[in-house]
Amino acid sequence: MVFKSKLIDYNGPMEKLFTILKQPGYTHVISTLTLILIVLSVRALLMKKVRKTDWRTEDKRKWYVTIRNWSTLTLVFGGLGIWGTEIQTFAYSIIAITGALIITGKELILCFHGGLLRAFNSMYKVGDRIEIDGIRGDVIDTNLMITKILEIGPSNFTHQFTGRSITIPNSLLLSKVLINESFMHKYVLHVFKVTFKREENWKEAESCMMEAARKECANFMEKAQENMEKLALREGIEVPSVEPRITYKFSSASDLEMIIRVPAPASRKGNIEQHILKRFMAMYLVDKSEKNKHS
């Protein structure tokens, strides 16, 4: 019995592989992936070094922004250098197509651009509470053309759903100011106001309000502070305090406005406000009635 050995020829497949990789398209892809890997690695390393320094929070924040901007510019200009010829050819085609589309669908193009702006900048996501052009509510659906919200109102005086859904064209994102009330995620700093006559005992009212706020927020105060510390570390900002605070403003010649800031779960800030106000009214009005009896 004779055994014949078969030699496997690797030259053929390897030559085909090198031939494929030498083609411009594959070379560009490999160069782009290499550029992205290098830039992101250097950016992560620099961010880590800045985070470990004992610099002031403001200085760290400036370096975070500088590093992010320079890494983005490096990726953009590096990509243009790699794909310059292809981009130029593609741009001519896009210009011709865009010219036709602008004539037939300007509003659709603006909505599309607004959707891209939202997507690339993470302006908001489903579940966030936003306000734009006087419209306020919780986001329940979004795509490149529209954003659908459940309305909350009236205006910004309450936190109750009106039962209506509103569809907002994303073109508004290009021209209107957007407010995202859910920026701090699970816990937020909620502000509400109470107005008094200037002749009332505002010191006693402040004492009752502060006691009501502390009792209502005691169960989640530590978790709220942890959430703020994580936010400050991620964004490079100073850690905000979650302790209830009260400030004042003269809203008119006869009225004094008490401005109360408290921590609250993002999904329950309206309920927390109502519970604090009920505690406050129970304490403050009872104290007033007892004093009136004694007098």
PATI-353463 format. One record per residue (C-alpha): residue number from 1; x, y, z. Coordinates in steps of 0.5 Angstrom, whole numbers, plus 500, padded with zeros to 3 digits. Layout:
N
[pt NUM [X Y Z]]
...
// end
This chain:
295
[pt 1 [500 500 500]]
[pt 2 [503 507 498]]
[pt 3 [501 513 502]]
[pt 4 [501 520 498]]
[pt 5 [503 526 501]]
[pt 6 [499 532 499]]
[pt 7 [502 539 500]]
[pt 8 [498 545 501]]
[pt 9 [499 551 497]]
[pt 10 [498 557 502]]
[pt 11 [501 562 496]]
[pt 12 [495 562 492]]
[pt 13 [490 564 498]]
[pt 14 [495 569 501]]
[pt 15 [496 572 494]]
[pt 16 [489 573 493]]
[pt 17 [488 576 500]]
[pt 18 [494 581 499]]
[pt 19 [491 583 492]]
[pt 20 [484 585 496]]
[pt 21 [488 589 501]]
[pt 22 [492 593 496]]
[pt 23 [485 595 493]]
[pt 24 [484 603 495]]
[pt 25 [477 601 498]]
[pt 26 [480 596 503]]
[pt 27 [486 600 505]]
[pt 28 [482 606 506]]
[pt 29 [478 602 511]]
[pt 30 [484 599 515]]
[pt 31 [487 606 515]]
[pt 32 [481 609 518]]
[pt 33 [480 604 523]]
[pt 34 [487 605 525]]
[pt 35 [486 612 526]]
[pt 36 [480 611 530]]
[pt 37 [483 606 535]]
[pt 38 [490 611 536]]
[pt 39 [486 617 537]]
[pt 40 [481 614 542]]
[pt 41 [486 611 546]]
[pt 42 [490 617 546]]
[pt 43 [484 621 548]]
[pt 44 [482 616 554]]
[pt 45 [489 616 556]]
[pt 46 [489 624 557]]
[pt 47 [483 624 560]]
[pt 48 [485 619 565]]
[pt 49 [491 623 567]]
[pt 50 [487 629 568]]
[pt 51 [482 626 572]]
[pt 52 [488 624 577]]
[pt 53 [491 630 578]]
[pt 54 [489 635 583]]
[pt 55 [487 641 579]]
[pt 56 [481 645 580]]
[pt 57 [474 642 578]]
[pt 58 [474 648 573]]
[pt 59 [481 647 570]]
[pt 60 [479 639 569]]
[pt 61 [473 641 565]]
[pt 62 [477 646 561]]
[pt 63 [482 640 559]]
[pt 64 [476 635 558]]
[pt 65 [473 640 553]]
[pt 66 [480 641 550]]
[pt 67 [481 634 549]]
[pt 68 [475 632 546]]
[pt 69 [475 637 541]]
[pt 70 [482 636 539]]
[pt 71 [480 629 538]]
[pt 72 [474 630 534]]
[pt 73 [478 635 529]]
[pt 74 [484 630 529]]
[pt 75 [478 624 527]]
[pt 76 [475 629 522]]
[pt 77 [481 632 518]]
[pt 78 [484 625 518]]
[pt 79 [478 622 515]]
[pt 80 [478 627 510]]
[pt 81 [485 626 508]]
[pt 82 [484 618 508]]
[pt 83 [477 619 504]]
[pt 84 [479 625 500]]
[pt 85 [478 623 493]]
[pt 86 [472 619 495]]
[pt 87 [469 624 499]]
[pt 88 [470 629 493]]
[pt 89 [466 625 488]]
[pt 90 [461 623 493]]
[pt 91 [460 631 494]]
[pt 92 [458 632 487]]
[pt 93 [453 627 487]]
[pt 94 [450 630 493]]
[pt 95 [450 637 491]]
[pt 96 [446 635 485]]
[pt 97 [441 631 489]]
[pt 98 [440 636 495]]
[pt 99 [439 642 490]]
[pt 100 [433 638 487]]
[pt 101 [431 636 494]]
[pt 102 [431 643 497]]
[pt 103 [426 645 491]]
[pt 104 [421 640 493]]
[pt 105 [422 639 500]]
[pt 106 [425 644 504]]
[pt 107 [421 643 511]]
[pt 108 [423 635 510]]
[pt 109 [430 637 510]]
[pt 110 [430 641 516]]
[pt 111 [427 636 520]]
[pt 112 [432 631 517]]
[pt 113 [437 635 519]]
[pt 114 [434 637 526]]
[pt 115 [434 629 527]]
[pt 116 [441 628 526]]
[pt 117 [443 634 530]]
[pt 118 [439 630 536]]
[pt 119 [442 624 534]]
[pt 120 [449 626 534]]
[pt 121 [449 630 540]]
[pt 122 [445 626 545]]
[pt 123 [440 632 546]]
[pt 124 [435 628 549]]
[pt 125 [432 620 549]]
[pt 126 [425 617 550]]
[pt 127 [423 618 557]]
[pt 128 [426 625 558]]
[pt 129 [422 631 560]]
[pt 130 [423 637 555]]
[pt 131 [421 643 553]]
[pt 132 [421 647 547]]
[pt 133 [418 653 544]]
[pt 134 [413 653 550]]
[pt 135 [411 646 549]]
[pt 136 [413 641 555]]
[pt 137 [412 634 556]]
[pt 138 [415 627 557]]
[pt 139 [419 624 550]]
[pt 140 [415 617 548]]
[pt 141 [418 617 541]]
[pt 142 [423 620 536]]
[pt 143 [426 619 530]]
[pt 144 [430 623 524]]
[pt 145 [423 627 523]]
[pt 146 [419 628 529]]
[pt 147 [419 627 536]]
[pt 148 [412 625 540]]
[pt 149 [411 627 547]]
[pt 150 [406 627 552]]
[pt 151 [404 634 554]]
[pt 152 [405 636 561]]
[pt 153 [402 643 564]]
[pt 154 [399 648 564]]
[pt 155 [405 651 562]]
[pt 156 [411 649 567]]
[pt 157 [407 651 573]]
[pt 158 [405 643 574]]
[pt 159 [407 636 573]]
[pt 160 [401 633 571]]
[pt 161 [399 630 564]]
[pt 162 [394 633 560]]
[pt 163 [392 627 557]]
[pt 164 [394 630 550]]
[pt 165 [400 627 545]]
[pt 166 [404 633 541]]
[pt 167 [408 631 535]]
[pt 168 [414 636 534]]
[pt 169 [418 637 528]]
[pt 170 [425 636 529]]
[pt 171 [426 642 525]]
[pt 172 [425 646 531]]
[pt 173 [431 644 534]]
[pt 174 [435 648 529]]
[pt 175 [432 655 531]]
[pt 176 [429 654 538]]
[pt 177 [432 653 545]]
[pt 178 [431 646 548]]
[pt 179 [431 645 555]]
[pt 180 [432 638 558]]
[pt 181 [429 637 565]]
[pt 182 [432 630 566]]
[pt 183 [440 632 565]]
[pt 184 [441 629 572]]
[pt 185 [438 623 570]]
[pt 186 [435 619 576]]
[pt 187 [435 625 581]]
[pt 188 [434 632 579]]
[pt 189 [434 639 583]]
[pt 190 [427 641 583]]
[pt 191 [425 648 584]]
[pt 192 [418 651 586]]
[pt 193 [416 658 589]]
[pt 194 [411 660 594]]
[pt 195 [409 667 595]]
[pt 196 [407 671 601]]
[pt 197 [405 678 603]]
[pt 198 [411 682 606]]
[pt 199 [407 683 613]]
[pt 200 [407 676 614]]
[pt 201 [412 672 619]]
[pt 202 [417 670 613]]
[pt 203 [422 667 618]]
[pt 204 [417 662 621]]
[pt 205 [415 660 614]]
[pt 206 [422 659 612]]
[pt 207 [423 654 618]]
[pt 208 [416 650 617]]
[pt 209 [418 650 609]]
[pt 210 [425 647 611]]
[pt 211 [423 642 616]]
[pt 212 [418 640 611]]
[pt 213 [423 639 605]]
[pt 214 [428 635 610]]
[pt 215 [423 630 612]]
[pt 216 [420 629 605]]
[pt 217 [427 628 602]]
[pt 218 [430 624 608]]
[pt 219 [429 617 605]]
[pt 220 [433 619 598]]
[pt 221 [438 624 600]]
[pt 222 [444 620 600]]
[pt 223 [442 617 593]]
[pt 224 [441 623 590]]
[pt 225 [448 626 593]]
[pt 226 [451 620 590]]
[pt 227 [448 621 583]]
[pt 228 [450 628 583]]
[pt 229 [457 626 584]]
[pt 230 [457 621 579]]
[pt 231 [455 626 574]]
[pt 232 [460 631 576]]
[pt 233 [465 626 575]]
[pt 234 [463 624 568]]
[pt 235 [462 632 566]]
[pt 236 [468 635 570]]
[pt 237 [463 640 573]]
[pt 238 [463 642 581]]
[pt 239 [459 637 585]]
[pt 240 [452 640 587]]
[pt 241 [449 640 594]]
[pt 242 [443 636 594]]
[pt 243 [441 640 601]]
[pt 244 [434 643 601]]
[pt 245 [435 651 600]]
[pt 246 [431 657 600]]
[pt 247 [432 664 597]]
[pt 248 [428 670 596]]
[pt 249 [425 675 591]]
[pt 250 [421 681 591]]
[pt 251 [416 679 586]]
[pt 252 [412 686 587]]
[pt 253 [412 692 592]]
[pt 254 [407 688 597]]
[pt 255 [409 680 595]]
[pt 256 [415 676 597]]
[pt 257 [417 670 593]]
[pt 258 [420 664 597]]
[pt 259 [424 660 592]]
[pt 260 [425 653 594]]
[pt 261 [430 648 591]]
[pt 262 [430 640 593]]
[pt 263 [433 634 591]]
[pt 264 [427 629 588]]
[pt 265 [427 623 583]]
[pt 266 [426 625 576]]
[pt 267 [420 621 575]]
[pt 268 [417 624 582]]
[pt 269 [418 631 583]]
[pt 270 [411 633 582]]
[pt 271 [409 629 587]]
[pt 272 [415 631 592]]
[pt 273 [413 638 591]]
[pt 274 [406 637 593]]
[pt 275 [408 633 599]]
[pt 276 [412 638 601]]
[pt 277 [407 644 600]]
[pt 278 [402 639 604]]
[pt 279 [407 638 610]]
[pt 280 [408 646 610]]
[pt 281 [401 648 610]]
[pt 282 [399 643 616]]
[pt 283 [405 646 620]]
[pt 284 [405 653 618]]
[pt 285 [397 654 618]]
[pt 286 [397 650 625]]
[pt 287 [402 655 628]]
[pt 288 [398 661 626]]
[pt 289 [392 658 628]]
[pt 290 [394 656 635]]
[pt 291 [398 663 636]]
[pt 292 [391 667 634]]
[pt 293 [387 663 639]]
[pt 294 [393 665 645]]
[pt 295 [392 672 642]]
// end
